[in-house]
Amino acid sequence: MKSMEIEMKEIKPPVLNYLGRWVNSYDKARAIGEFTFFVDNGELFMTVTGSKTGNCPGEWGAAPVQVYSYSPDMANVVAFRAQFELEDMQAFLAMNDNKGLLIIAGYFTYKKNKRGSDFFVREFFSKCNP
């Protein structure tokens, strides 16, 4: 594996500000307790830990993250998306930055043997200091 310094140079500079651990602002979150953005082989990924009080507890694993700007001619980073395949559901996460918080809109769809309705959550995250 390459050194972290080399890996970070391959990622757009605005993304570097988002790397690290983010924690839900609500201690009784419905889906996500915390997540971490990291770089592997020049690509952005995230890992998620489900909320202990929510519908999707435990470790979700890692997933690649797609980065978005406001328009094709801009280099700023304003949003992200990722998708996780959990045991009995798919989790599609749409994330955007708002004044230093990351807001995640989560769309959860059961694969089969539904335990209830597919559901939506909106949760707010702040970055932890290293």
ABEGO torsion letter per residue (X at the ends): XBBAAAAAAABBAAAAAABEBBBBABAABAABABBBBBBBGGBBBBBBBBBAABABBEBAEBBBBBBBBABAABABBABBBBBBBBAABBBBBBBBBBGGBBBBBBBBBBABGBAEBBBBBBBBBBBBBX
